[in-house]
């Protein structure tokens, strides 16, 4: 090639590389002017589902799931990315959301709260910035409701009082919020400095993908999810401040959430608005019925005085009352949907009552627990024999990680849930594809 052509070609290549590098740099630093993200061409469930299948007890279900090991997997609406993919990625960040979509989550969740200037952002709680972002190690830490306070030790070196902080989105403006970086949800109670307080990640999670965590506004999540070609599950979080907040009522807050989908031109059929407050869901049913018809009542009414999980009539309002207000989808934690019968996991009385009332069921949250060798704790409390919510004398049946796929199978085929939230959506995607859900 002549020297002049080589020089010209090299210059063209350098310009192209510089352009690519600049685009990648903007994307990595959260420049939301770059909104287009190509939806994954092929779903990648990763190695974890295979690990779990191999760990299952021998039987027909294991054989069925093993038979799908060489399949090509597709996106599934049965698989919901709970805060993205927070088993390993900082929750409610751009990186976590994209990871969930790559693992085949057909629906991805943005928990919605608001800043001091009443702008909607994606956070699991209005007051979790001290454990989910780097705020305590920035100048904004001084604006927190409770700035960082170091751990105090006794003279003998024992801990007298743990490190603490409380930082809320309502403490800062949207512009300030966007300067923060997301991290794994954790804190170190033994910390004596703000930097140490940022640690504490559980040993069964990881900080490997927490080098950057791009925080998202609600509007940005809508644009991202739309470009990823996934449906959307916004949850209206309970405010951490008295309402009305500077003139914004609870209904204004609920209305603003829906309006941002309308303004973005998102079809109501692609949105599953959620709330733990029944009046929010009923408000959507009545004011915006096209969105309200698949609004989700997150059932967090436990524990409550007099409630017996084996007697759903003890929980008020009743399933029939909930359905009578126009609610069509109920979403309890999955332990409420399960019971034991002679060592076999079966649908609970609560689950049967919900179905009898004509309610569809979504549930949460798979892959939220650590290793299941000790029973799985809270999420498995009706089937692990350790923390029995039903007072059963039956021994638990949860003792290895593969058991979560048995639980998943009962939820899907016997309870009949229509979707499952997961902290690692690839597991549910694998199951949904194999079972042709």
JOMOTA-V751075 format. One record per residue. N is the residue number from 1. RES is the residue in one letter. PHI is phi in whole degrees, 0 to 359 (* if undefined). Layout:
BEGIN
((N:RES:PHI) (N:RES:PHI))
END
This chain:
BEGIN
((1:X:*) (2:X:302) (3:X:303) (4:X:298) (5:X:291) (6:X:299) (7:X:296) (8:X:296) (9:X:296) (10:X:296) (11:X:297) (12:X:299) (13:X:297) (14:X:296) (15:X:297) (16:X:297) (17:X:295) (18:X:296) (19:X:298) (20:X:297) (21:X:296) (22:X:297) (23:X:297) (24:X:295) (25:X:297) (26:X:298) (27:X:296) (28:X:295) (29:X:267) (30:X:80) (31:X:291) (32:X:281) (33:X:291) (34:X:267) (35:X:263) (36:X:283) (37:X:233) (38:X:292) (39:X:298) (40:X:304) (41:X:289) (42:X:215) (43:X:292) (44:X:237) (45:X:280) (46:X:76) (47:X:274) (48:X:299) (49:X:303) (50:X:293) (51:X:300) (52:X:292) (53:X:298) (54:X:298) (55:X:274) (56:X:290) (57:X:294) (58:X:297) (59:X:162) (60:X:296) (61:X:296) (62:X:299) (63:X:297) (64:X:297) (65:X:291) (66:X:295) (67:X:293) (68:X:263) (69:X:297) (70:X:257) (71:X:290) (72:X:266) (73:X:259) (74:X:236) (75:X:303) (76:X:222) (77:X:289) (78:X:290) (79:X:257) (80:X:249) (81:X:283) (82:X:282) (83:X:63) (84:X:102) (85:X:223) (86:X:283) (87:X:300) (88:X:226) (89:X:249) (90:X:305) (91:X:296) (92:X:54) (93:X:244) (94:X:305) (95:X:296) (96:X:293) (97:X:296) (98:X:295) (99:X:300) (100:X:298) (101:X:296) (102:X:296) (103:X:274) (104:X:92) (105:X:296) (106:X:278) (107:X:225) (108:X:230) (109:X:259) (110:X:243) (111:X:287) (112:X:248) (113:X:222) (114:X:223) (115:X:270) (116:X:299) (117:X:267) (118:X:65) (119:X:263) (120:X:276) (121:X:224) (122:X:265) (123:X:210) (124:X:290) (125:X:214) (126:X:298) (127:X:240) (128:X:235) (129:X:298) (130:X:290) (131:X:252) (132:X:248) (133:X:221) (134:X:268) (135:X:303) (136:X:293) (137:X:262) (138:X:241) (139:X:297) (140:X:293) (141:X:303) (142:X:285) (143:X:271) (144:X:295) (145:X:306) (146:X:225) (147:X:301) (148:X:305) (149:X:237) (150:X:290) (151:X:296) (152:X:245) (153:X:245) (154:X:286) (155:X:299) (156:X:273) (157:X:90) (158:X:280) (159:X:284) (160:X:271) (161:X:209) (162:X:285) (163:X:298) (164:X:209) (165:X:189) (166:X:213) (167:X:232) (168:X:243) (169:X:300) (170:X:286) (171:X:277) (172:X:226) (173:X:276) (174:X:300) (175:X:301) (176:X:291) (177:X:304) (178:X:289) (179:X:275) (180:X:276) (181:X:241) (182:X:284) (183:X:218) (184:X:297) (185:X:289) (186:X:187) (187:X:207) (188:X:254) (189:X:294) (190:X:268) (191:X:292) (192:X:248) (193:X:228) (194:X:302) (195:X:296) (196:X:294) (197:X:298) (198:X:290) (199:X:276) (200:X:93) (201:X:302) (202:X:303) (203:X:290) (204:X:261) (205:X:255) (206:X:199) (207:X:258) (208:X:300) (209:X:251) (210:X:255) (211:X:292) (212:X:215) (213:X:222) (214:X:278) (215:X:289) (216:X:232) (217:X:282) (218:X:299) (219:X:299) (220:X:294) (221:X:296) (222:X:299) (223:X:297) (224:X:295) (225:X:298) (226:X:296) (227:X:290) (228:X:278) (229:X:61) (230:X:240) (231:X:280) (232:X:231) (233:X:233) (234:X:282) (235:X:249) (236:X:284) (237:X:281) (238:X:298) (239:X:297) (240:X:263) (241:X:228) (242:X:298) (243:X:250) (244:X:295) (245:X:252) (246:X:48) (247:X:92) (248:X:270) (249:X:276) (250:X:300) (251:X:292) (252:X:301) (253:X:298) (254:X:295) (255:X:293) (256:X:297) (257:X:303) (258:X:294) (259:X:300) (260:X:291) (261:X:285) (262:X:298) (263:X:294) (264:X:275) (265:X:74) (266:X:275) (267:X:296) (268:X:302) (269:X:293) (270:X:261) (271:X:233) (272:X:240) (273:X:294) (274:X:228) (275:X:201) (276:X:281) (277:X:259) (278:X:301) (279:X:296) (280:X:296) (281:X:295) (282:X:296) (283:X:301) (284:X:295) (285:X:302) (286:X:276) (287:X:273) (288:X:230) (289:X:301) (290:X:293) (291:X:274) (292:X:293) (293:X:292) (294:X:234) (295:X:287) (296:X:244) (297:X:271) (298:X:281) (299:X:273) (300:X:249) (301:X:276) (302:X:218) (303:X:284) (304:X:226) (305:X:304) (306:X:83) (307:X:281) (308:X:239) (309:X:300) (310:X:274) (311:X:226) (312:X:303) (313:X:296) (314:X:284) (315:X:258) (316:X:244) (317:X:292) (318:X:287) (319:X:303) (320:X:294) (321:X:295) (322:X:297) (323:X:296) (324:X:293) (325:X:269) (326:X:94) (327:X:285) (328:X:246) (329:X:230) (330:X:248) (331:X:223) (332:X:268) (333:X:294) (334:X:293) (335:X:296) (336:X:288) (337:X:266) (338:X:237) (339:X:210) (340:X:245) (341:X:223) (342:X:53) (343:X:81) (344:X:246) (345:X:284) (346:X:225) (347:X:299) (348:X:279) (349:X:299) (350:X:301) (351:X:298) (352:X:295) (353:X:294) (354:X:297) (355:X:294) (356:X:297) (357:X:277) (358:X:83) (359:X:274) (360:X:284) (361:X:234) (362:X:246) (363:X:220) (364:X:213) (365:X:227) (366:X:287) (367:X:64) (368:X:271) (369:X:271) (370:X:282) (371:X:308) (372:X:267) (373:X:302) (374:X:260) (375:X:106) (376:X:89) (377:X:66) (378:X:310) (379:X:294) (380:X:243) (381:X:294) (382:X:270) (383:X:230) (384:X:257) (385:X:70) (386:X:253) (387:X:234) (388:X:294) (389:X:283) (390:X:254) (391:X:67) (392:X:286) (393:X:265) (394:X:289) (395:X:292) (396:X:290) (397:X:241) (398:X:256) (399:X:215) (400:X:206) (401:X:300) (402:X:297) (403:X:295) (404:X:296) (405:X:286) (406:X:295) (407:X:300) (408:X:301) (409:X:294) (410:X:296) (411:X:299) (412:X:283) (413:X:267) (414:X:254) (415:X:287) (416:X:85) (417:X:297) (418:X:265) (419:X:192) (420:X:225) (421:X:286) (422:X:215) (423:X:282) (424:X:217) (425:X:301) (426:X:302) (427:X:294) (428:X:291) (429:X:300) (430:X:303) (431:X:299) (432:X:299) (433:X:292) (434:X:296) (435:X:268) (436:X:58) (437:X:275))
END
